[in-house]
Structures are given as C-alpha cells and as structure tokens.
Amino acid sequence: MAKLTIEEIQKRQELTEKLKTKVLTVNEGEELKRLLEKEKEQATSLGDIIAVLGIAFLIGLVIAFLADDKK
C-alpha cells in the first residue's frame, strides 16, 4: 500500500481547489488523477468504501474536466 506523502496531500488539495474553480491545466489534471488513484488504492486496502466512492467521484470529475478541456 502506497501512502500519500505530506507533499502529495498538499498538492492534491491545491489541485482539487483549482478543479473547483476550473483553472486546472491538463498537466495538473493528469497529476491530480494520479494522486487520486493512489489515494483510492490506499482507501481500498483499508476497506474504506465511503472514501473509495468519494475518490472515484472526484476522479470522474477530473476525467470529465480533461475531456471537456480537450474539445
């Protein structure tokens, strides 16, 4: 199980805020998706279904944002 580092947690929070305000770049979106996937793995290994669902929802938002941004 790969835990997020303090720096990764801070970066995820920063990028999530950028996603909320729709100022996320494509590279930042890819980085946020990677961090969320890592966080989802950790939540899955801990059996935290609620966290997994929330993270999966955020990943979906990032994918939708990136798809919309590429149009």
C-alpha positions as a Python dict, from the first residue, in 0.01 Angstrom:
ca = {
    (1, 'M'): (0, 0, 0),
    (2, 'A'): (148, 330, -109),
    (3, 'K'): (60, 612, 129),
    (4, 'L'): (44, 968, 8),
    (5, 'T'): (326, 1183, 140),
    (6, 'I'): (257, 1516, 312),
    (7, 'E'): (366, 1693, -8),
    (8, 'E'): (131, 1479, -219),
    (9, 'I'): (-160, 1552, 16),
    (10, 'Q'): (-91, 1925, -5),
    (11, 'K'): (-61, 1906, -384),
    (12, 'R'): (-388, 1709, -408),
    (13, 'Q'): (-564, 1974, -201),
    (14, 'E'): (-419, 2255, -414),
    (15, 'L'): (-516, 2084, -739),
    (16, 'T'): (-865, 2000, -609),
    (17, 'E'): (-919, 2370, -537),
    (18, 'K'): (-805, 2451, -891),
    (19, 'L'): (-1052, 2194, -1023),
    (20, 'K'): (-1333, 2359, -825),
    (21, 'T'): (-1252, 2697, -982),
    (22, 'K'): (-1191, 2544, -1328),
    (23, 'V'): (-838, 2680, -1362),
    (24, 'L'): (-670, 2339, -1375),
    (25, 'T'): (-430, 2277, -1664),
    (26, 'V'): (-423, 1945, -1849),
    (27, 'N'): (-91, 1852, -1683),
    (28, 'E'): (-227, 1941, -1340),
    (29, 'G'): (-540, 1738, -1414),
    (30, 'E'): (-329, 1434, -1501),
    (31, 'E'): (-128, 1481, -1181),
    (32, 'L'): (-447, 1513, -974),
    (33, 'K'): (-585, 1196, -1131),
    (34, 'R'): (-262, 1011, -1048),
    (35, 'L'): (-273, 1129, -686),
    (36, 'L'): (-640, 1036, -653),
    (37, 'E'): (-574, 688, -796),
    (38, 'K'): (-300, 641, -536),
    (39, 'E'): (-533, 762, -260),
    (40, 'K'): (-807, 528, -386),
    (41, 'E'): (-568, 231, -368),
    (42, 'Q'): (-490, 320, -8),
    (43, 'A'): (-859, 354, 85),
    (44, 'T'): (-938, 23, -89),
    (45, 'S'): (-668, -161, 103),
    (46, 'L'): (-808, -19, 427),
    (47, 'G'): (-1161, -124, 332),
    (48, 'D'): (-1290, 235, 346),
    (49, 'I'): (-1573, 204, 94),
    (50, 'I'): (-1709, 556, 153),
    (51, 'A'): (-1366, 708, 79),
    (52, 'V'): (-1329, 489, -232),
    (53, 'L'): (-1666, 610, -363),
    (54, 'G'): (-1582, 976, -294),
    (55, 'I'): (-1242, 945, -458),
    (56, 'A'): (-1391, 764, -758),
    (57, 'F'): (-1639, 1051, -793),
    (58, 'L'): (-1353, 1305, -790),
    (59, 'I'): (-1162, 1101, -1049),
    (60, 'G'): (-1474, 1112, -1267),
    (61, 'L'): (-1486, 1491, -1232),
    (62, 'V'): (-1122, 1519, -1333),
    (63, 'I'): (-1177, 1295, -1636),
    (64, 'A'): (-1482, 1499, -1738),
    (65, 'F'): (-1288, 1824, -1693),
    (66, 'L'): (-998, 1695, -1900),
    (67, 'A'): (-1228, 1566, -2174),
    (68, 'D'): (-1408, 1900, -2186),
    (69, 'D'): (-1080, 2090, -2187),
    (70, 'K'): (-951, 1892, -2487),
    (71, 'K'): (-1252, 1989, -2703),
}
